[in-house]
Protein backbone atom coordinates (compact mmCIF):
# COMPACT_ATOMS: atom_id res chain seq x y z
CA UNK A 1 0.00 0.00 0.00
CA UNK A 2 1.47 3.33 -1.01
CA UNK A 3 1.53 6.27 1.42
CA UNK A 4 -0.81 8.13 -0.95
CA UNK A 5 -3.42 5.36 -0.86
CA UNK A 6 -3.04 5.10 2.91
CA UNK A 7 -3.83 8.81 3.30
CA UNK A 8 -6.84 8.45 0.98
CA UNK A 9 -8.24 5.55 3.02
CA UNK A 10 -7.77 7.46 6.27
CA UNK A 11 -9.51 10.53 4.86
CA UNK A 12 -12.50 8.55 3.59
CA UNK A 13 -12.89 6.62 6.86
CA UNK A 14 -12.65 9.83 8.88
CA UNK A 15 -15.65 11.22 6.99
CA UNK A 16 -17.86 8.13 7.43
CA UNK A 17 -21.16 9.07 9.07
CA UNK A 18 -22.12 6.61 11.81
CA UNK A 19 -25.32 8.55 12.52
CA UNK A 20 -26.84 8.16 9.06
CA UNK A 21 -27.94 4.94 7.41
CA UNK A 22 -30.26 3.35 4.88
CA UNK A 23 -32.50 0.35 5.53
CA UNK A 24 -33.48 -1.62 2.42
CA UNK A 25 -36.63 -3.65 3.02
CA UNK A 26 -36.98 -6.52 0.56
CA UNK A 27 -34.87 -4.78 -2.08
CA UNK A 28 -33.42 -7.75 -3.93
CA UNK A 29 -32.78 -6.66 -7.52
CA UNK A 30 -29.01 -6.55 -8.00
CA UNK A 31 -29.05 -3.29 -9.98
CA UNK A 32 -31.07 -1.53 -7.26
CA UNK A 33 -28.83 -2.89 -4.52
CA UNK A 34 -25.83 -1.74 -6.53
CA UNK A 35 -27.12 1.78 -7.02
CA UNK A 36 -28.14 2.20 -3.37
CA UNK A 37 -24.75 0.91 -2.21
CA UNK A 38 -22.94 3.37 -4.50
CA UNK A 39 -25.00 6.27 -3.14
CA UNK A 40 -24.27 5.18 0.43
CA UNK A 41 -20.55 5.19 -0.29
CA UNK A 42 -20.74 8.52 -2.11
CA UNK A 43 -22.31 10.37 0.82
CA UNK A 44 -20.11 8.65 3.42
CA UNK A 45 -22.45 6.15 5.05
CA UNK A 46 -20.58 3.75 7.30
CA UNK A 47 -23.05 0.86 7.29
CA UNK A 48 -26.38 0.11 5.61
CA UNK A 49 -29.03 -2.45 6.55
CA UNK A 50 -31.16 -4.96 4.70
CA UNK A 51 -34.37 -6.53 5.97
CA UNK A 52 -34.84 -9.82 4.18
CA UNK A 53 -35.50 -13.48 4.84
CA UNK A 54 -32.99 -14.28 2.08
CA UNK A 55 -29.63 -14.97 3.68
CA UNK A 56 -27.72 -14.29 0.46
CA UNK A 57 -28.91 -10.70 0.14
CA UNK A 58 -25.48 -9.43 1.20
CA UNK A 59 -23.74 -11.63 -1.36
CA UNK A 60 -25.79 -9.99 -4.04
CA UNK A 61 -23.91 -6.80 -3.31
CA UNK A 62 -21.26 -8.09 -5.73
CA UNK A 63 -23.17 -6.17 -8.37
CA UNK A 64 -22.39 -2.93 -6.57
CA UNK A 65 -19.39 -1.92 -8.70
CA UNK A 66 -16.89 -2.13 -5.84
CA UNK A 67 -19.04 -0.32 -3.26
CA UNK A 68 -19.52 -3.60 -1.40
CA UNK A 69 -15.93 -3.34 -0.17
CA UNK A 70 -16.45 0.08 1.38
CA UNK A 71 -19.99 -0.01 2.82
CA UNK A 72 -20.97 -2.70 5.28
CA UNK A 73 -24.39 -4.29 4.78
CA UNK A 74 -25.99 -5.79 7.90
CA UNK A 75 -28.87 -8.20 7.24
CA UNK A 76 -31.87 -8.56 9.54
CA UNK A 77 -34.52 -11.25 9.32
CA UNK A 78 -37.37 -9.02 10.47
CA UNK A 79 -38.48 -5.43 10.93
CA UNK A 80 -38.39 -5.83 14.70
CA UNK A 81 -34.78 -7.03 14.67
CA UNK A 82 -33.65 -4.17 12.44
CA UNK A 83 -35.55 -1.46 14.31
CA UNK A 84 -34.36 -2.73 17.70
CA UNK A 85 -30.73 -2.41 16.68
CA UNK A 86 -31.25 1.00 15.10
CA UNK A 87 -33.03 2.36 18.17
CA UNK A 88 -30.30 0.93 20.38
CA UNK A 89 -27.93 3.11 18.34
CA UNK A 90 -30.14 6.12 19.00
CA UNK A 91 -31.50 6.34 15.46
CA UNK A 92 -34.76 7.97 14.43
CA UNK A 93 -36.43 5.76 11.80
CA UNK A 94 -38.11 7.42 8.81
CA UNK A 95 -39.82 5.59 5.95
CA UNK A 96 -39.72 6.87 2.39
CA UNK A 97 -43.44 6.29 2.00
CA UNK A 98 -46.47 8.31 0.95
CA UNK A 99 -49.21 8.66 3.55
CA UNK A 100 -51.39 11.43 4.98
CA UNK A 101 -48.73 12.47 7.51
CA UNK A 102 -45.68 12.22 5.27
CA UNK A 103 -43.49 15.34 5.06
CA UNK A 104 -41.23 16.73 2.35
CA UNK A 105 -37.80 15.12 2.87
CA UNK A 106 -36.16 18.55 2.64
CA UNK A 107 -37.93 19.67 5.80
CA UNK A 108 -36.31 16.93 7.90
CA UNK A 109 -33.26 17.59 10.08
CA UNK A 110 -30.85 14.91 8.88
CA UNK A 111 -28.08 16.12 11.18
CA UNK A 112 -29.82 14.04 13.84
CA UNK A 113 -29.09 10.26 13.91
CA UNK A 114 -31.41 8.98 11.19
CA UNK A 115 -32.21 5.70 9.46
CA UNK A 116 -34.01 6.01 6.11
CA UNK A 117 -36.15 3.00 5.18
CA UNK A 118 -36.72 2.30 1.50
CA UNK A 119 -38.64 -0.52 -0.16
CA UNK A 120 -38.90 -2.50 -3.36
CA UNK A 121 -40.47 -0.67 -6.30
CA UNK A 122 -43.47 -2.93 -6.81
CA UNK A 123 -44.54 -3.53 -3.22
CA UNK A 124 -42.98 -0.57 -1.44
CA UNK A 125 -42.45 -0.60 2.30
CA UNK A 126 -44.60 -2.99 4.33
CA UNK A 127 -47.34 -1.71 6.62
CA UNK A 128 -45.44 -3.15 9.57
CA UNK A 129 -42.29 -1.18 8.76
CA UNK A 130 -44.31 2.03 8.35
CA UNK A 131 -46.41 1.63 11.48
CA UNK A 132 -43.38 0.90 13.67
CA UNK A 133 -41.31 3.79 12.31
CA UNK A 134 -41.12 7.36 13.62
CA UNK A 135 -42.67 8.92 10.53
CA UNK A 136 -42.76 9.08 6.74
CA UNK A 137 -41.03 11.30 4.22
CA UNK A 138 -41.74 11.87 0.54
CA UNK A 139 -40.03 13.27 -2.53
CA UNK A 140 -42.60 15.72 -4.00
CA UNK A 141 -43.54 14.95 -7.61
CA UNK A 142 -45.34 17.14 -10.13
CA UNK A 143 -45.83 14.71 -13.01
CA UNK A 144 -48.11 11.85 -13.93
CA UNK A 145 -45.83 9.20 -12.44
CA UNK A 146 -46.29 8.79 -8.69
CA UNK A 147 -43.07 7.04 -7.74
CA UNK A 148 -39.35 7.04 -8.43
CA UNK A 149 -36.97 4.15 -8.78
CA UNK A 150 -35.90 3.16 -5.27
CA UNK A 151 -32.25 3.96 -5.96
CA UNK A 152 -33.10 7.40 -7.38
CA UNK A 153 -35.31 8.31 -4.42
CA UNK A 154 -32.67 7.07 -1.99
CA UNK A 155 -29.98 9.13 -3.71
CA UNK A 156 -32.05 12.33 -3.58
CA UNK A 157 -32.72 11.92 0.13
CA UNK A 158 -29.12 11.02 0.95
CA UNK A 159 -27.71 14.03 -0.86
CA UNK A 160 -30.01 16.32 1.10
CA UNK A 161 -28.72 14.66 4.27
CA UNK A 162 -25.16 15.16 3.05
CA UNK A 163 -25.81 18.84 2.29
CA UNK A 164 -27.13 19.45 5.79
CA UNK A 165 -24.32 17.58 7.46
CA UNK A 166 -21.66 19.35 5.42
CA UNK A 167 -23.11 22.74 6.36
CA UNK A 168 -22.89 21.74 10.01
CA UNK A 169 -19.28 20.58 9.64
CA UNK A 170 -20.09 16.96 10.45
CA UNK A 171 -17.69 15.65 7.80
CA UNK A 172 -14.84 17.57 9.39
CA UNK A 173 -14.81 15.55 12.62
CA UNK A 174 -14.52 11.77 12.83
CA UNK A 175 -17.59 10.13 14.39
CA UNK A 176 -16.23 6.57 14.29
CA UNK A 177 -14.61 5.19 17.46
CA UNK A 178 -10.88 4.46 17.43
CA UNK A 179 -11.18 0.66 17.51
CA UNK A 180 -13.55 0.52 14.54
CA UNK A 181 -11.50 3.08 12.64
CA UNK A 182 -8.23 1.18 12.99
CA UNK A 183 -9.87 -2.19 12.29
CA UNK A 184 -11.40 -0.95 9.05
CA UNK A 185 -8.24 0.88 8.07
CA UNK A 186 -6.32 -2.39 8.22
CA UNK A 187 -9.05 -4.36 6.39
CA UNK A 188 -9.37 -1.74 3.66
CA UNK A 189 -5.61 -1.47 3.24
CA UNK A 190 -4.71 -5.15 3.53
CA UNK A 191 -7.76 -7.26 2.57
CA UNK A 192 -5.60 -10.25 1.59
CA UNK A 193 -4.21 -10.51 5.13
CA UNK A 194 -7.62 -10.66 6.82
CA UNK A 195 -7.98 -14.48 6.49
CA UNK A 196 -4.49 -14.98 7.96
CA UNK A 197 -5.27 -13.11 11.17
CA UNK A 198 -8.81 -14.49 11.38
CA UNK A 199 -7.54 -18.04 11.01
CA UNK A 200 -5.03 -17.63 13.84
CA UNK A 201 -7.39 -15.60 16.00
CA UNK A 202 -4.84 -12.83 16.20
CA UNK A 203 -5.57 -9.10 16.42
CA UNK A 204 -4.53 -6.96 13.48
CA UNK A 205 -1.09 -5.39 13.85
CA UNK A 206 -0.69 -1.62 13.98
CA UNK A 207 -0.02 0.38 10.83
CA UNK A 208 2.82 2.88 10.64
CA UNK A 209 2.51 6.50 9.60
CA UNK A 210 3.32 5.62 5.98
CA UNK A 211 0.80 2.77 5.83
CA UNK A 212 3.25 -0.08 6.41
CA UNK A 213 2.46 -2.92 8.82
CA UNK A 214 4.39 -2.83 12.09
CA UNK A 215 5.18 -6.19 13.76
CA UNK A 216 7.25 -6.32 16.95
CA UNK A 217 8.28 -2.76 16.36
CA UNK A 218 9.58 -3.45 12.86
CA UNK A 219 8.15 -2.10 9.65
CA UNK A 220 7.55 -5.00 7.20
CA UNK A 221 6.44 -2.74 4.39
CA UNK A 222 3.09 -4.41 3.95
CA UNK A 223 4.58 -7.70 2.75
CA UNK A 224 2.39 -10.77 3.45
CA UNK A 225 3.31 -12.62 6.60
CA UNK A 226 4.54 -16.23 6.37
Secondary structure as GFF3:
##gff-version 3
##sequence-region A 1 226
A	DSSP	alpha_helix	3	14	.	.	.	ID=ss1
A	DSSP	beta_strand	20	25	.	.	.	ID=ss2
A	DSSP	alpha_helix	30	43	.	.	.	ID=ss3
A	DSSP	beta_strand	47	51	.	.	.	ID=ss4
A	DSSP	three_ten_helix	55	57	.	.	.	ID=ss5
A	DSSP	three_ten_helix	59	63	.	.	.	ID=ss6
A	DSSP	three_ten_helix	67	69	.	.	.	ID=ss7
A	DSSP	beta_strand	72	76	.	.	.	ID=ss8
A	DSSP	alpha_helix	79	88	.	.	.	ID=ss9
A	DSSP	beta_strand	92	96	.	.	.	ID=ss10
A	DSSP	beta_strand	103	104	.	.	.	ID=ss11
A	DSSP	three_ten_helix	105	107	.	.	.	ID=ss12
A	DSSP	beta_strand	114	119	.	.	.	ID=ss13
A	DSSP	alpha_helix	127	131	.	.	.	ID=ss14
A	DSSP	beta_strand	136	138	.	.	.	ID=ss15
A	DSSP	alpha_helix	150	167	.	.	.	ID=ss16
A	DSSP	alpha_helix	178	189	.	.	.	ID=ss17
A	DSSP	three_ten_helix	191	193	.	.	.	ID=ss18
A	DSSP	alpha_helix	194	200	.	.	.	ID=ss19
A	DSSP	beta_strand	206	207	.	.	.	ID=ss20
A	DSSP	beta_strand	213	215	.	.	.	ID=ss21
A	DSSP	beta_strand	218	219	.	.	.	ID=ss22
###
